[in-house]
Amino acid sequence: MDSLQAQHYLLQKPFSTENYPFGEGVAVFKVKTKMFATLSLGKMAKGKKTAGLDGPYWMNLKCDPNHALELRDIFPSVIPGYHMNKVHWNTVILDGSIPQGEVARMIDHSFELVVAKMTKKDQQSILVHL
């Protein structure tokens, strides 16, 4: 999954919005008012250009702490959340090494965790669209 596919998938979630509270380089995706993902050019690629393309994008996703550790063990492109709580967030480096379906599953998991912490009224208004 590349950054455009990830952005499109993130925005397909019910009540999902994209904004840039940290500046134009970091897209923040929220469900209602709660953040469930960020998407930005990876820190290793900033200032570097290769073949006219920027390096891989990094996506921060919320994750169950035990599952976060499992994903980090399985995929070298999943690391502790960059600039996030490393217990509850993973950074997924979108370098093509993780199957697209697995990235989509990680996005779904992040979205579901955030929705689960909302009020029952907000949960119901979101889940009816899934």
Sequence and secondary structure as in RCSB ss.txt:
>XXXX:A:sequence
MDSLQAQHYLLQKPFSTENYPFGEGVAVFKVKTKMFATLSLGKMAKGKKTAGLDGPYWMNLKCDPNHALELRDIF
PSVIPGYHMNKVHWNTVILDGSIPQGEVARMIDHSFELVVAKMTKKDQQSILVHL
>XXXX:A:secstr
  HHHHHHHHHTSTTEEEE TT TTEEEEEETTEEEEEEEE TTTTT  BTTB   EEEEEE  HHHHHHHHHH 
TTEEE TTS TTTEEEEEESS S HHHHHHHHHHHHHHHHHTS HHHHHHHHTT 
